[in-house]
Amino acid sequence: MPEKENDRTIFTLLEVTKSIQKTLSERYKSSFWVKAEMNKLNMYPSSGHCYPDLVEKKDGKIIAEIMANIWKDDYQRINNNFLNVLKEPLKSGINILFCAKINYTPENGLRLRIIDIDPSYSLGNLEKEKQETINKLKLEGIYNTNKSLQLSLLPKRIAIISVQTSKGYSDFVQIIETNPWGYKLFMMLFPALLQGDRAAETIMKQLVRIKKVKDHFDAVAIIRGGGGDVGLSCYNNYELSRAIAMFPIPVITGIGHSTNETVSEMIAFKNAITPTELADFLLQKFHNYSVPVQKAQETITDKTGRLLKEENLRLFNSVRYFKSITGNLLIKSHNEIHNKYRSLLQLTGYFIQRNREQQVSLISGLKRNTHLQLSNGHQQIRQTGLIFRKDMITYLNRSKAVVDQSVFQIRRGARFAFMGFAQSIDLAKIKLFDRGVNFIRNEKREIDVIEKNIALMSPANVLRRGYSITTINGKVLQKVEGVNAGDKMVTIISDGEITSVVNNIKKTE
């Protein structure tokens, strides 16, 4: 009962809340249908109950918010309906149409008790999200960007986004590694969640990692298997679909379902229904290259063998023909040489006999003329030698007088030149000494100025002027990036060090 005090009626909090409970239970006796966004499901596995946060937004802002609850039995029934209709479990972040009752208790306050949820309403919203994602990608002009890339003729290096324990991943690897043709592929796993609320986020994180080392891979394979059509709505996510469309190397998918193609599969370079089919696609690329090469090798071997046989036969026939022609030519040439040799011997004998008498007379006349010419030559040489000797004596005397005069003039000129050169050297020494002294003085003044500047800018003087140096883990701190709350910092000032702990981080623009 309320209390009376100074003409005021005072109620306890329990009385007020019970009054509210009574009013609401009398006013809202029946259930009603409500549409809202389930911002967070808040499912507790230990109890099986859910405590969703329900909101209504307008222009991206929350205009209404209330908490709700779904008891364990209701949740199991609702979740099974979602799996049958949407092929998706009940999860956070979807729009729902639900049947609820007002539930108010003094302990927990006002809540909506959700009795049922219509999965067909959420299905329409998921399809709407899918179509909006497609329209955005087409409007940005990137819907076919990844499809337009060129896949390597032999895609040997594959980055795989999957779960290591996934059956689809296991099937994919087994088919590649046990192919009967012995084709070798390099495969590297980048683990990620492949269904659920965080699937799109983890897949995009791995795409970012692969993009940093994209030059080491020919393609990215997103592989999921064993889940049927359950949990595929994450592949309609706009951000994930855009990341795949804009990825710089081909993205191939084997998500493991045969109906309701997702946006990520639509915009990927290649989409296979299952991981097994995706593995067959890669092996077929090798097969398409290997078979023509093998056929070309067989064709080249066959044609080369036939050409060698034909050329060997042609060479053998050419050698036989060459030997025959060469033998005939040698015999013919030998006969011609023998005949010419005999003719030459006959003509030579006749010519020698005919010219022998003429040679004897010519030799006798040559001897007489030679003796006569020698006698005349001796006389001319004696006369020429006497004249030459007299002229040489005269010339030598004149040359000696000229040389003596030249030597005297050269000695005199050298004496004067040496004296002038010595004076020039003395003057140059004086000037050089003065310049050296001035140069050393100027350089010393500049060095003194530099030493003063260095002393002013030394860390000790800078710290005395009020500056400090902050380090984390022995490294000088220059940016807030990489600094976390709880990190220990050492601040160095002019007369010591201060150790502190980071409580708050604020980055300035």
Secondary structure, 3 states (H helix, E strand, C coil): CCEEECCEEECCHHHHHHHHHHHHHHHCCCCEEEEEEEEECCECCCCCCECCEEEEEECCEEEEEEEEEECHHHHHHHHHHHHHHCCCCCCCCEEEEEEEEEEEECCCEEEEEEEEECHHHHHHHHHHHHHHHHHHHHHHCCCCCCCCCCCCCCCCEEEEEECCCCHHHHHHHHHHHCCCCCCCCEEEEEECCCCCCCHHHHHHHHHHHHHHCHHHCCEEEEECCCCCCCCCHHHHCHHHHHHHHCCCCCEEEECCCCCCCCHHHHHCCEEECCHHHHHHHHHHHHHHHHHHHHHHHHHHHHHHHHHHHHHHHHHHHHHHHHHHHHHHHHHHHHHHHHHHHHHHHHHHHHHHHHHHHHHHHHHHHHHHHHHHHHHHHHHHHHHHHHHHHHHHHHHHHHHHHHHHHHHHHHHHHHHHHHHHHHHHHHHHHHHHHHHHHHHHHHHHHHHHHHHHHHHHCCHHHHHHCCCCEEEECCEECCCCCCCCCCCEEEEEECCEEEEEECCCCCCCC
